[in-house]
Amino acid sequence: METTSLLLRAPSANLVYTAAAGPLARAEARWVLGADLGTAPEVRERRVGGMDALEIHASEVASDQGARLLGSRSATLGVLDLVEDDPETPVLRPRNPPDLFRHPADLETILKCPGKTNEQFTALLVNLAADRQTLRAGRGQSLTMLGCDTTRLGELLPARSVDALVADLPYGVQHGARADGTWRRTLREVLRSAADGWRRLLRDGGGFVLAVNRRTLDHDAADEVLAAAGFRILSRDGAFRHHVDRSIDRDVLLAVPTDHPQLEQLSALDADQETDRP
């Protein structure tokens, strides 16, 4: 039986990000739920009692696995099942998603540098890259910091040792980009230097998510570089596009190796996204 659930969206702490938070949360839900459930569910934005929410239609979300998936979205404040859909006063039943491992709030929310992102966007990137990995379920976590250029990760980590990669490339606005030990302005060169190493690091079934500034690295250029390294971009051009400031027009690229065991299923999700655009 199909279930309709509402995800109440937490307010964003970043005013610039707030305007794009709804469409980004919607795109995240469709990609992540689609990858886990096998097909992308129907997702739309909705206002409930003056609060922003996502309305999700899918039979599988009633299960414990569905509750975990709903509760772990980057902007989820609470999960409610729609019991009676009265346009004026809908009847809602709150759900209790399984507890998920969370870091202390100050670790996740206090800005360590005057950057252009926030904890919700970071969580979105991680969710897109690692939605099938049990990275938080019942396990302790440790952190190892590698003080190196991403193009040299292969020198520090063994091949096929990484489940998912998340990268936020330099935007090339103030500080340029670094490749082969020198400062350069072209992000294409940085990506080309890093992509082969990323491909060797990923385990079977792995993939990566890349945040980019479209003004300095457009979709076609990224696609050309990643294809040469053995990757396929799954997300269409502009799928996660949002304005940051006048010099940063940000998008998110989802990519997997061309021999990924679920390549056809994941590629089909992109067609679902295209037909369900707002």
N, C-alpha and C positions, 0 to 999 in steps of 0.2 A: 504494500500500500504506500502510495506516495505521501511524503511528509513535507509540510511547509514549516520552515524554521526561520526565525529572524535573528540576525546578529546585530546587536546594538553596537554601534561604532564608538570607540573611545575618542574624545576630542584630541586633536593633534596639538602638541606643544609648540609647533612651528607654524606661524601664521602663513608663511608662503606655501608650506606643504598642505595646509588645511584645505585650500581650494581644490587640490587634486586628490585628496585622500579618499574620497568616495569612489571615483572611477578606478583608482589604483587598487583599492581593497576589493572591488568587484572583479577586476582582472585577475588578481591574486587568487581569489576564491575559485574562479572557474578553472584556472590552470592547475592549482594544487588538488582540488577535489576531483577534477577530471582525470588527473594522472593516477590518483589512488582508486577512484571508483570505476575507471575504465571509459567513462564518457562524461563530457562536461555537463553539469546540471544547469538548470535555468536559474540565473541570478539577476536580480534587479535592485536598484536603490529605492528606498522607501522611507518616508517620515512616519514615525509612530509616537504619538503624544509629544510632538515637538522635538523628538530625538531622531538622529540619523541612524538608519539601519540598512542591512542587506537582507533581502528576502530570497530564500533558497528553496527550490523545489527539487526533491530527489527522495526516492524510497530508502536509500542506504543511509541517509543522515540520521535515522532513528536509532541506529545501532551504537554500541559503545565506541566502535572505530569512528563512526560519523561524529559522535560527540567530541572525540579527541581532535578530529580534524577541524571542526567548527570552532572549538575553544582555543585552538592554537594559532588562529589567523592573527596577523600582525596588529590589527586595529580592533580586535574583539573586546568589548566591555562586558557583554553578557549574551547568553543564548536563550531564546524563547521559542517554544513551539506554538504555532498558530492553531488554536482550538476552534474558534469561530471568527470568520473574516467579515465582521461588520465594518463598513468603511468609516463610520464615526467612532465606534467603541469596540475594536476587536478584542476578543477574549484570548489571552495569552497565558501559557503555562511555562514558568521558568525551569530551566534544566541546570543540572550540576555537572558540567564537564569534568572528566578526570583531572586530578591535580597534575600540573606540569612543573617540571623543575624550572625555577626562575632564579636569576641572580638578584642580589639586593637592588632595590630601586635606584639607589644613588649610583651604582656601577653602570646601570643602563641608561640613565636619564641625564646625568650631569655631563655637560659638554666638556670634553678634554681639550678641544681646540675650536676656534671660531670657524667651523666648517659649514657646509651647505646641506647637511643631512640631519636626521634625528633618529631616535630609537625605533620608531615605527617603520621608517623606510629601511633601516638596517635589518629589522626582523622580516620584512617583506622579502628582501634579497635572500636571506638565509632560508626562509620557507620555500621559496621557489627552487632553490638549489638542492635542498636536502629533505623534501617532504616525505620521501620514502625511507629515510634513515631514522633509526631509533636513537637519536642523539641525546634526547632528554629523558627517555622513559626509564625511570628507576635506576639510573646510573649516576655515579659521581662524575664530575667533570674536572679536567685539568687544563691549564693553559701554558703553552710553550711559545715564547716570542722569539722569532727568528729575525735578527737585524740584518736583512739583506734585501737586495732588489728582487722583485718577483721574477725577473728573467733568469735568476740564478737559483731558484728553488730546487732545481734538479740536482744541484751540487750538495744540498743539505738533506734532502728527503729521498728515500728509495723509490724506485719505479713501482707504479701500481700500488701505491700506499695511501691514496686519498680518495674518499668517497664523493666529495663535492667541493667545488671551489667557488668563492664569492670574491669579486674584485670590483673596486670603484676606481677606475682609471683616472689619472690626473686630467683635469679638464682643459689644460693648455691655455688658461686665461692669464694668470699672473706669473706662474713659475715654470711654464713649459713642461717638458717631459724628459725622462732619463732613459737612455738606451745605450748599451755597449759602453758604459762608463762615461758617456758624455751627455750634456744637456742638449736636447733637441726639441723642436716645436711640433714635430709630426707624431701624432698618437698612433698612426698606422705603423710606424717603425717600432714603437714600444710593443704594440700588440703582436707584431710579427716575431719579435725577439722572445716574447713570452709564450706564445701559443704552442710551439713544439714541445716545450718543457711541460706545460700543463697537460698536454695530451699523454705524455709518458707517465705522469704522476697518477692519472685517474685509473681507478679500478674498473672492472666490467660493470656496466650499469650506472657509472658515474656521469656527472655533467657539471656545468658551471653557469653562473649568472654574472653578467657584466653590466655595471652602470656606466653610461657614456654620455658625453656632451655631444649632441648631434652637430653642433657648430664646428667641432674640431675632428670628429670621427663619425661620418654618416653610416647608415645601415649597409649600403652597398659596399663601401670600403671595408667595413668590418667583416662582412660576409665573404668577400674575396680572400682576405687574409686567413680567416678561420677555415675556409674550405681547403686552402692549401695545406693546412695543418691537420686535416682529417676530421673537422667538425662540421656539423650542420646547425645553423640557427633555426630554432623552432618558432620563435615569436615573430610576428609580422612587424614591418617597419611602423613604429609609432604605437605599438600595443600598450606600452607603459609610459608614453610621452607625457611630460608635465613641465610647466614653466618653473624655473628657479629664480633667475633674474635675467636682465637683458643680455647677459653674455653666456648664460647657461640654459640650454634647451635640452633637458635630460630625458633619456630613454633607458630601458632595461632590455638586454638581449639574453635570451635563454638558448643555450647551445649544448649539444651532446655529441660524442664521437659518432661517426657514420656507421660504426658497427655496434651501436647500442642495441641491446636485445629488444627494447620496446620502441624502436625508432618509428615504425609505422603507426603505432597507437598514439604516440606523442605528437607526431606530425599531423594526425587527424584532428587533434585538439585545436590546432591553429585554424583549420577550416571552420570548426564550431565557433571559435572566437569571432571570426570574420562575419558569420551569419547572424551573430548575436550582438553586434555592435550597437551602442545606444544611439 
